[in-house]
Amino acid sequence: MKKIATLTLLLAITFSTFAADPQAKKTVKPIDLTKATFLERVFDYETNPNEWSYKGDKPAIVDFHAAWCAPCRITSPILTELAAEYGDKIYVYKIDVDKEPELANKLGAKSLPMFLFIPMNEVPQMTIGALPKKSFREVIETFLLKDPEPSSLK
């Protein structure tokens, strides 16, 4: 009986913490994309195949990954942390190349992980291979957000 009371108390404290802190419920996570959602949110290469035209309202990172890719498994938690940290400033998208082979092929995702960094109103840049969190931050702050002095250097 004592264990049930303790468990009930812990659950009550946990729920009251989340209820008291509205931000606790709004954890931003990477967004999985399909071909259809990529065409809708990022770039409609079918309608406009010859000219890049980003459809988003804030900068983005698109992570091309696969479940079998060891470096992808290393960068995945980093991107989850960055999505939460930069929440309303950038989008973090994920595309599983095994589930979306046409999309991966169209965008040239032959080596994984591959990252597409999309600033606003500029040409995106692509990189291949796992990056440490510090490098992601530098790219986000200097290329995507255009901060001349990234917080990692402050």
Residue frames relative to the residue before (quaternion, step in Angstrom):
aa qw qx qy qz dx dy dz
M 1.0000 0.0000 0.0000 0.0000 0.00 0.00 0.00
K 0.6353 0.5362 -0.3216 0.4532 3.56 1.05 -0.84
K 0.6353 0.5329 -0.3227 0.4563 3.61 1.06 -0.78
I 0.6446 0.5187 -0.3150 0.4650 3.59 1.00 -0.80
A 0.6492 0.5093 -0.3117 0.4712 3.58 0.98 -0.83
T 0.6507 0.5072 -0.3111 0.4718 3.59 0.99 -0.83
L 0.6515 0.5081 -0.3066 0.4727 3.57 0.95 -0.87
T 0.6438 0.5176 -0.3154 0.4670 3.58 0.95 -0.85
L 0.6499 0.5117 -0.3095 0.4690 3.59 0.96 -0.84
L 0.6550 0.5081 -0.3123 0.4640 3.60 0.93 -0.85
L 0.6534 0.5039 -0.3103 0.4721 3.57 0.97 -0.83
A 0.6419 0.5230 -0.3201 0.4605 3.59 0.98 -0.82
I 0.6541 0.5000 -0.3126 0.4737 3.59 0.96 -0.84
T 0.6456 0.5252 -0.3203 0.4526 3.58 0.94 -0.87
F 0.6968 0.4662 -0.2801 0.4676 3.59 0.82 -0.97
S 0.6598 0.4967 -0.3232 0.4621 3.59 0.97 -0.75
T 0.5967 0.5483 -0.3628 0.4602 3.61 1.11 -0.58
F 0.6846 0.4644 -0.2896 0.4815 3.58 0.87 -0.90
A 0.6463 0.5162 -0.3235 0.4596 3.60 0.99 -0.73
A 0.6843 0.4816 -0.2874 0.4660 3.59 1.02 -0.76
D 0.7596 0.2968 -0.1684 0.5537 3.61 1.14 -0.56
P 0.2658 -0.8054 0.5065 0.1553 3.60 -0.07 1.25
Q 0.5974 0.5704 -0.3662 0.4284 3.63 1.11 -0.55
A 0.5756 0.6038 -0.3803 0.3994 3.59 1.09 -0.62
K 0.6776 0.4805 -0.2832 0.4794 3.60 1.10 -0.64
K 0.7237 0.4665 -0.2319 0.4526 3.59 1.14 -0.59
T 0.1787 0.7893 -0.5647 0.1618 3.57 0.88 0.85
V 0.2974 -0.7585 0.5569 0.1615 3.55 -0.70 1.11
K 0.0958 -0.7928 0.6018 0.0136 3.54 -0.93 0.97
P 0.6277 -0.5027 0.4062 0.4339 3.58 -1.21 0.30
I 0.3422 -0.7417 0.5524 0.1664 3.54 -1.15 0.76
D 0.3388 -0.7332 0.5553 0.1981 3.58 -0.74 1.06
L 0.1542 -0.7970 0.5805 0.0643 3.55 -0.92 0.95
T 0.2304 -0.6947 0.6609 0.1657 3.48 -1.30 0.60
K 0.7035 -0.4023 0.3232 0.4887 3.58 -1.22 -0.02
A 0.6666 0.5204 -0.3081 0.4358 3.59 0.86 -0.95
T 0.7107 0.4343 -0.2785 0.4783 3.60 0.85 -0.88
F 0.5794 0.5539 -0.3772 0.4640 3.61 1.16 -0.52
L 0.6628 0.5027 -0.3015 0.4659 3.58 0.90 -0.93
E 0.6910 0.4877 -0.2642 0.4636 3.58 1.05 -0.78
R 0.8093 0.3305 -0.1410 0.4648 3.60 0.82 -0.99
V 0.7837 0.3389 -0.1648 0.4937 3.57 1.06 -0.71
F 0.7739 -0.2481 0.2320 0.5345 3.60 0.37 -1.20
D 0.2329 -0.7688 0.5836 0.1190 3.56 -0.75 1.09
Y 0.1183 -0.8383 0.5316 0.0268 3.56 0.18 1.31
E 0.5748 0.5775 -0.3915 0.4276 3.61 1.19 -0.27
T 0.7069 0.4344 -0.2491 0.4996 3.59 0.97 -0.87
N 0.8085 0.1305 -0.0173 0.5736 3.57 0.95 -0.92
P 0.0222 -0.8767 0.4803 0.0124 3.63 0.53 1.15
N 0.7343 0.4714 -0.2385 0.4263 3.61 1.10 -0.54
E 0.7804 0.2543 -0.1451 0.5526 3.58 1.20 -0.23
W 0.4431 -0.6959 0.5056 0.2524 3.55 -0.81 1.08
S 0.1135 0.7682 -0.6222 0.0993 3.55 -0.93 0.95
Y 0.2278 -0.8005 0.5455 0.0984 3.55 -0.22 1.34
K 0.3113 -0.7872 0.5128 0.1430 3.57 -0.88 0.98
G 0.5595 0.6557 -0.3693 0.3472 3.59 1.25 -0.26
D 0.4357 -0.6966 0.5158 0.2427 3.53 -1.35 0.32
K 0.7531 0.1441 -0.1600 0.6217 3.58 1.32 0.24
P 0.6680 -0.5156 0.3392 0.4158 3.60 -1.16 0.48
A 0.1475 -0.8106 0.5649 0.0456 3.55 -1.22 0.50
I 0.2086 -0.6870 0.6730 0.1776 3.46 -1.43 0.34
V 0.1131 -0.7601 0.6360 0.0710 3.56 -0.95 0.91
D 0.1725 -0.7912 0.5851 0.0436 3.54 -0.69 1.20
F 0.1530 -0.7548 0.6339 0.0705 3.57 -0.68 1.17
H 0.1042 0.8194 -0.5411 0.1580 3.57 -0.50 1.20
A 0.1461 -0.7492 0.6329 0.1294 3.54 -1.40 0.05
A 0.6146 -0.5808 0.3982 0.3554 3.55 -1.16 0.63
W 0.6970 0.4856 -0.2707 0.4529 3.60 1.03 -0.73
C 0.5875 0.6117 -0.3446 0.4023 3.61 1.28 -0.30
A 0.3769 -0.7584 0.4900 0.2068 3.61 -0.46 1.24
P 0.6716 0.4724 -0.3299 0.4658 3.68 0.82 -0.78
C 0.5931 0.5612 -0.3605 0.4509 3.59 1.15 -0.59
R 0.6532 0.5097 -0.3078 0.4677 3.57 1.02 -0.78
I 0.6184 0.5252 -0.3400 0.4755 3.59 1.19 -0.48
T 0.7378 0.4252 -0.2403 0.4659 3.60 0.88 -0.90
S 0.5253 0.6687 -0.4082 0.3322 3.60 1.11 -0.50
P 0.7048 0.4270 -0.2992 0.4811 3.67 0.74 -0.85
I 0.5856 0.5610 -0.3734 0.4504 3.61 1.13 -0.57
L 0.6774 0.4850 -0.2914 0.4701 3.58 0.91 -0.89
T 0.6081 0.5399 -0.3490 0.4658 3.58 1.09 -0.66
E 0.6531 0.5010 -0.3053 0.4788 3.59 0.98 -0.86
L 0.6738 0.4964 -0.2963 0.4602 3.59 0.92 -0.89
A 0.6089 0.5428 -0.3529 0.4584 3.59 1.03 -0.71
A 0.6693 0.4831 -0.2899 0.4844 3.58 0.99 -0.84
E 0.6797 0.5063 -0.2943 0.4416 3.61 0.92 -0.88
Y 0.7800 0.3297 -0.1674 0.5048 3.58 0.89 -0.94
G 0.0686 -0.9036 0.4214 0.0356 3.55 1.43 0.05
D 0.8526 0.0969 -0.0258 0.5129 3.57 0.07 -1.27
K 0.5963 0.5962 -0.3565 0.4023 3.62 1.24 0.08
I 0.7990 0.0726 -0.0246 0.5964 3.59 1.12 -0.66
Y 0.3623 -0.6504 0.6039 0.2846 3.51 -1.40 0.20
V 0.1240 -0.7279 0.6650 0.1120 3.54 -1.20 0.62
Y 0.0709 -0.8047 0.5892 -0.0186 3.54 -0.53 1.28
K 0.1556 -0.7696 0.6133 0.0860 3.55 -1.21 0.61
I 0.0629 -0.7751 0.6284 0.0196 3.54 -1.03 0.89
D 0.2748 -0.7420 0.5947 0.1423 3.55 -0.71 1.14
V 0.3603 -0.7817 0.4689 0.1980 3.59 -0.37 1.24
D 0.6181 0.5357 -0.3530 0.4542 3.60 1.15 -0.45
K 0.6943 0.4412 -0.2660 0.5025 3.59 1.13 -0.62
E 0.7805 0.2271 -0.1091 0.5721 3.59 1.20 -0.56
P 0.0037 -0.8575 0.5144 -0.0012 3.62 0.67 1.07
E 0.6227 0.5419 -0.3526 0.4407 3.61 1.01 -0.70
L 0.6590 0.5044 -0.2920 0.4755 3.55 0.96 -0.92
A 0.6499 0.5120 -0.3113 0.4674 3.59 0.93 -0.90
N 0.6658 0.5003 -0.2984 0.4663 3.58 0.94 -0.87
K 0.6512 0.5301 -0.3117 0.4447 3.58 0.90 -0.91
L 0.7620 0.3520 -0.1923 0.5085 3.59 1.02 -0.79
G 0.5461 -0.6862 0.3616 0.3165 3.58 1.26 0.29
A 0.3510 0.7357 -0.5069 0.2803 3.59 1.09 0.61
K 0.0945 0.8196 -0.5515 0.1229 3.56 0.14 1.34
S 0.7446 0.2339 -0.1520 0.6064 3.58 1.18 -0.57
L 0.1707 -0.8114 0.5561 0.0567 3.55 -0.97 0.89
P 0.5590 -0.2143 -0.8006 -0.0259 1.46 -2.14 1.24
M 0.1907 -0.7395 0.6339 0.1225 3.52 -1.27 0.53
F 0.1309 -0.8035 0.5793 0.0407 3.56 -0.92 0.94
L 0.1754 -0.7434 0.6395 0.0870 3.53 -1.00 0.93
F 0.1420 -0.7834 0.6033 0.0472 3.58 -0.61 1.18
I 0.0793 -0.8318 0.5490 -0.0199 3.56 -0.54 1.22
P 0.1517 -0.7753 0.6070 0.0865 3.60 -0.43 1.17
M 0.5790 -0.5522 0.4453 0.4020 3.57 -1.25 0.12
N 0.8801 0.0486 -0.0544 0.4691 3.57 -1.06 0.88
E 0.6600 0.4340 -0.3343 0.5141 3.59 1.07 0.70
V 0.6194 -0.5301 0.4241 0.3943 3.53 -1.31 0.21
P 0.4295 -0.7043 0.4945 0.2739 3.61 -0.85 0.87
Q 0.2810 -0.7265 0.6024 0.1744 3.54 -1.33 0.37
M 0.2214 -0.7795 0.5762 0.1067 3.53 -1.10 0.74
T 0.0175 -0.7754 0.6307 0.0259 3.56 -1.15 0.63
I 0.2467 -0.7594 0.5885 0.1272 3.53 -1.18 0.66
G 0.7265 0.4124 -0.3248 0.4434 3.54 -1.03 0.83
A 0.6157 -0.5675 0.4134 0.3576 3.52 -1.25 0.55
L 0.1469 -0.7691 0.6179 0.0716 3.54 -1.09 0.81
P 0.4607 -0.6401 0.5162 0.3340 3.59 -1.12 0.54
K 0.6888 -0.4951 0.3369 0.4084 3.56 -1.22 0.46
K 0.6222 0.5558 -0.3400 0.4340 3.59 0.97 -0.83
S 0.6656 0.4965 -0.3019 0.4682 3.60 0.95 -0.83
F 0.6164 0.5262 -0.3438 0.4742 3.58 1.00 -0.78
R 0.6538 0.5245 -0.3128 0.4468 3.59 0.91 -0.94
E 0.6537 0.5173 -0.3146 0.4539 3.58 0.93 -0.89
V 0.6567 0.4921 -0.3086 0.4810 3.59 0.96 -0.85
I 0.6396 0.5252 -0.3270 0.4562 3.59 0.92 -0.88
E 0.7559 0.4235 -0.2320 0.4420 3.56 0.70 -1.06
T 0.7602 0.3798 -0.2313 0.4737 3.63 0.88 -0.80
F 0.7603 0.3620 -0.2046 0.4991 3.61 1.01 -0.73
L 0.7502 0.3892 -0.2313 0.4819 3.59 0.81 -0.94
L 0.7927 0.2935 -0.1462 0.5139 3.59 0.86 -0.96
K 0.3462 -0.7889 0.4435 0.2472 3.59 1.34 -0.14
D 0.3107 0.7184 -0.5501 0.2912 3.58 0.97 0.86
P 0.3773 -0.7660 0.4675 0.2288 3.63 -0.49 1.12
E 0.7688 0.2080 -0.1380 0.5888 3.59 1.20 -0.42
P 0.2529 -0.8043 0.5172 0.1467 3.60 0.02 1.27
S 0.6016 -0.5873 0.4071 0.3569 3.54 -1.14 0.70
S 0.6047 0.5595 -0.3671 0.4320 3.60 1.11 -0.52
L 0.7067 0.4044 -0.2568 0.5206 3.59 1.26 -0.33
K 0.5576 0.6331 -0.3803 0.3792 3.62 1.24 -0.20
